[in-house]
Amino acid sequence: MNYFTELKNILDSYESFTITSHVNPDADAICSELACFFLLQELNKNVRIINYSPTPNNLKFLDENEVVEQYNPEEHDRYILSCKVILFLDLNSISRTKSMEKVLRNSKAKKICIDHHQEPENSFDFLLVDTNAAATGEILYDFINSTKISEIDYRIALQLYSAIMTDTGSFRFERTSPKIHSIAGELIKRGVNPTEVYDKIYNQTDLNNLRLLGKSISSINTDLKGSLAYMIITKEDLNQYGVSESDVDGFVTYCMSIKNVVIGLLFLELDDGIKISFRSKGDIKVNKLAAEFGGGGHINAAGARLNDKDINKVVKDVILRAQKYIGV
């Protein structure tokens, strides 16, 4: 029995589901959740999406009926403990659900991980992990298309396209394969408008977000003989412009647009610590660099969170350790 068939049997066999993803979810996380939600609805299952973090503003158009719920222990713990299956999407560790972790681990539900990140933890009951996939949305497309468990209607197609488009950097990143373009074409045939999706996700930015972006770009520094670029965003910056954590996720890509830069870093100061976004080019494994700080991710895109750290010291430490990955 292959993995797709086994997952189909699980979805067919149980009646109540919780869907969740990682803290500060990106489009691949939110859209994979919604695609699974619509799929399970088609199968007449009881299903809820419960996330630790709110949905980013630029992705709310994908959830017109506001089915994605933000975690409240008084409201959600009983349901999580009573449901039969928990689907963990686009994450490889239950710890990435923050304060939801305890109730999720305590649940007797069958725990299913569907993901494309490396080194998933071993506490899941079933793993559907493909580290060669460009997005979790790609894995879900393959699963639905292979098993014919449901039709890929417009609602599901919109989610899968948005997941794939964003996690491939609008079809720019290394894992943008002929297969990915073929899948995108099939989803467009279901009615997805790629111009509209791109516009709503990337071109509906709040003015204050742009002002903070401008300040952040102007403050970019380089190091390691110009091969590394980084920007720092402080708590004061976020408060001054009224910008949230999720609104700055893509800022790090501007570091990568500088000539000769092969590693880009964003250091974001939050109330509970420091968030670091890592990007790289070629075979520079920033997921290994992120792992040195308790994080992880993909070879060219990773992240880490450090609690109660001094941001200036963190910057120095990360740049120091990055040196061996660049070889300068």
C-alpha positions in Angstrom: 0.0 0.0 0.0 1.5 3.4 -1.0 1.4 6.5 1.2 -1.4 8.2 -0.8 -3.6 5.1 -0.5 -2.9 4.9 3.2 -3.8 8.6 3.8 -6.9 8.2 1.7 -8.0 5.3 3.9 -7.4 7.4 7.0 -9.5 10.3 5.7 -12.3 7.9 4.7 -12.3 6.0 8.0 -12.6 8.8 10.5 -15.3 11.5 11.1 -13.7 14.3 13.1 -10.6 16.3 12.2 -8.5 19.2 13.4 -6.3 21.0 11.0 -3.4 23.2 12.1 -0.1 24.6 11.0 2.9 26.5 12.3 3.2 29.8 14.1 3.0 32.9 11.8 1.6 30.8 8.9 2.6 31.7 5.3 0.4 31.1 2.2 1.6 27.5 1.8 0.4 26.8 5.3 -2.9 28.6 5.2 -3.8 27.5 1.7 -2.9 23.8 2.4 -5.2 24.0 5.5 -8.0 25.4 3.5 -7.6 22.9 0.6 -7.8 20.1 3.2 -10.8 21.7 4.9 -12.7 21.9 1.6 -11.7 18.3 0.7 -12.9 17.0 4.1 -16.2 19.0 3.7 -16.7 17.2 0.4 -16.3 14.0 2.3 -19.0 15.1 4.9 -16.5 15.2 7.7 -16.5 17.3 10.9 -13.5 19.6 10.5 -12.1 22.7 12.0 -8.9 24.7 11.3 -7.3 26.0 14.5 -4.1 28.0 14.4 -2.0 29.7 17.0 -1.5 32.8 14.9 -4.0 35.0 13.1 -4.2 34.8 9.3 -2.0 37.4 7.7 -4.0 40.3 6.2 -2.9 39.6 2.6 -4.2 36.1 2.8 -7.6 36.7 4.3 -9.3 36.9 0.8 -8.6 33.2 0.5 -10.8 32.5 3.6 -13.9 34.4 2.7 -16.1 32.5 5.2 -13.5 32.9 8.0 -13.3 29.2 8.8 -9.7 29.6 10.1 -10.0 30.0 13.8 -7.4 31.5 16.2 -6.6 29.2 19.1 -8.4 29.8 22.4 -7.9 27.0 25.0 -11.3 27.5 26.5 -13.0 27.2 23.2 -10.8 24.7 21.4 -9.2 22.3 23.8 -12.2 20.1 24.2 -12.7 19.7 20.5 -9.0 19.0 19.9 -9.0 16.3 22.6 -12.2 14.7 21.2 -11.4 14.7 17.5 -10.1 11.5 15.9 -7.5 12.9 13.5 -5.2 15.9 13.6 -3.6 17.1 10.3 -0.4 19.0 10.7 0.3 20.9 7.5 3.6 22.5 6.4 5.4 21.9 9.6 7.8 19.2 10.8 7.6 19.7 14.6 4.5 20.1 16.9 6.5 22.6 18.9 6.0 25.1 16.1 2.3 25.4 17.2 3.5 27.3 20.3 0.9 27.2 23.1 -1.2 24.6 21.2 1.6 22.1 21.6 0.5 20.6 24.9 -3.1 19.9 24.0 -2.1 18.6 20.6 0.5 16.2 22.1 -2.0 15.1 24.8 -4.7 14.3 22.2 -5.3 10.6 21.5 -6.1 11.5 17.9 -4.2 10.0 15.0 -1.5 12.6 14.2 -0.8 13.1 10.5 2.1 15.2 9.1 1.9 16.5 5.5 5.0 18.5 4.8 8.0 19.2 2.6 10.6 20.2 5.2 13.5 18.1 6.2 13.8 16.0 9.4 10.3 15.7 10.8 10.0 14.7 14.4 9.1 11.1 15.2 6.0 11.7 17.2 3.6 11.6 14.2 1.5 8.5 13.5 1.7 9.0 9.8 4.1 11.0 7.6 3.5 12.2 4.1 6.7 14.1 3.6 8.4 14.9 0.3 11.4 17.1 0.7 11.8 17.4 -3.0 8.3 19.1 -3.3 8.3 22.8 -3.9 5.4 23.3 -1.5 3.0 21.4 0.7 0.4 22.4 -1.8 2.2 20.4 -4.4 2.0 17.3 -2.2 -1.7 17.8 -1.7 -2.3 18.2 -5.5 -0.5 15.0 -6.2 -2.5 13.2 -3.4 -5.9 14.4 -4.6 -5.0 13.9 -8.3 -3.6 10.4 -7.7 -6.3 9.0 -5.4 -9.3 10.9 -7.0 -10.6 11.2 -3.4 -12.3 14.4 -4.5 -12.7 16.7 -7.5 -10.2 19.6 -7.6 -12.9 22.3 -7.9 -12.3 26.0 -8.1 -12.2 26.4 -4.3 -9.5 23.8 -3.9 -7.6 24.9 -7.0 -7.4 28.5 -5.8 -5.8 27.3 -2.5 -3.3 24.9 -4.2 -2.3 27.5 -6.8 -1.7 30.1 -4.2 0.3 27.7 -2.0 2.5 26.7 -4.9 2.9 30.2 -6.4 4.1 31.7 -3.2 6.4 28.9 -2.0 8.2 29.0 -5.4 8.7 32.7 -5.2 6.2 33.3 -8.0 7.9 30.4 -10.0 11.4 31.8 -9.5 13.0 29.5 -6.9 15.2 26.5 -7.7 12.5 23.9 -7.3 10.3 25.4 -10.0 10.2 22.4 -12.2 8.4 21.6 -15.4 6.0 19.5 -13.2 5.2 22.7 -11.1 4.3 24.6 -14.3 2.2 21.8 -15.5 0.3 21.7 -12.1 -0.1 25.4 -12.2 -1.6 25.1 -15.7 -4.1 22.5 -14.6 -5.2 24.7 -11.7 -5.6 27.7 -14.0 -7.9 25.5 -16.1 -10.1 25.2 -13.0 -10.7 28.9 -13.1 -7.9 30.3 -11.1 -6.8 33.8 -12.3 -3.1 34.1 -11.7 -3.0 37.8 -12.2 -5.7 38.3 -9.6 -4.1 36.0 -7.1 -0.7 37.6 -7.4 -2.2 41.1 -7.1 -4.2 40.2 -3.9 -1.3 38.6 -2.2 1.5 41.0 -3.1 0.1 44.2 -4.4 -2.4 45.2 -1.7 0.2 46.4 0.8 -0.7 48.9 3.5 1.1 52.2 3.2 2.8 51.8 6.5 4.2 48.5 5.5 5.8 50.2 2.5 7.2 52.9 4.7 8.8 50.3 7.0 10.1 48.4 4.0 11.7 51.6 2.7 13.4 52.2 6.1 14.5 48.6 6.3 16.0 48.6 2.8 17.9 51.8 3.5 19.4 50.2 6.6 20.7 47.1 4.9 24.3 46.3 5.7 26.8 43.9 4.1 29.5 41.7 5.6 31.9 38.9 4.8 33.4 40.8 1.8 30.0 41.7 0.5 28.7 38.1 0.3 26.2 38.5 3.1 23.6 41.2 3.5 21.3 41.8 6.5 18.6 44.1 7.8 17.4 44.7 11.4 13.8 45.5 12.4 13.3 46.5 16.0 10.2 46.4 18.2 10.2 50.2 18.0 10.0 50.0 14.2 7.0 47.7 14.3 5.2 49.9 16.8 6.1 53.1 14.9 4.5 51.9 11.7 1.8 49.7 13.3 3.1 46.7 11.4 2.8 43.0 12.5 5.3 40.2 12.4 3.7 38.5 9.4 3.8 41.8 7.3 7.6 41.8 7.1 8.1 38.2 6.1 9.2 39.0 2.5 11.5 41.8 3.4 14.6 39.5 3.5 14.4 38.9 -0.2 15.6 42.4 -0.8 18.9 41.5 0.8 19.3 38.8 -1.9 18.9 41.3 -4.7 22.3 42.8 -4.0 25.1 41.9 -6.4 27.5 39.2 -5.1 25.3 38.5 -2.0 24.8 34.8 -1.4 23.3 34.9 2.1 20.5 37.3 3.2 19.3 37.7 6.8 16.5 39.5 8.5 16.6 40.0 12.3 13.2 40.9 13.7 13.0 41.9 17.3 9.7 40.8 19.0 8.4 41.1 22.5 9.4 37.5 23.3 12.7 37.3 21.5 14.4 37.5 18.1 13.1 36.0 14.8 15.7 35.3 12.1 14.9 34.7 8.5 17.7 33.1 6.4 17.9 33.0 2.6 20.7 31.8 0.3 21.7 31.0 -3.3 23.0 27.8 -4.8 24.1 25.0 -2.6 24.6 27.2 0.5 22.6 25.3 3.2 21.2 28.0 5.4 18.9 25.4 7.0 22.1 24.1 8.6 23.0 27.6 9.7 19.5 28.1 11.1 19.8 24.7 13.0 22.8 26.1 14.9 20.2 28.5 16.4 17.5 26.0 17.0 15.7 26.6 13.7 15.4 24.8 10.4 13.8 24.9 7.0 14.9 24.4 3.4 18.4 24.6 1.9 17.8 28.1 0.6 15.1 29.4 3.0 15.0 28.8 6.7 14.1 30.4 10.0 14.9 30.4 13.7 13.5 32.0 16.9 15.5 32.9 20.0 14.0 33.8 23.3 15.1 36.8 25.4 18.2 37.5 23.4 20.1 40.8 22.7 19.6 41.5 19.0 23.0 43.1 18.5 24.7 40.0 20.0 22.6 37.7 17.9 23.5 39.6 14.7 27.2 39.2 15.5 26.9 35.5 16.4 24.9 34.6 13.2 27.3 36.5 10.9 30.3 34.8 12.6 28.8 31.4 12.1 27.7 32.1 8.5 31.4 32.6 7.5 32.1 28.9 7.2 29.0 28.4 4.9 30.3 31.0 2.5 34.0 30.1 2.8 35.4 33.6 3.0 
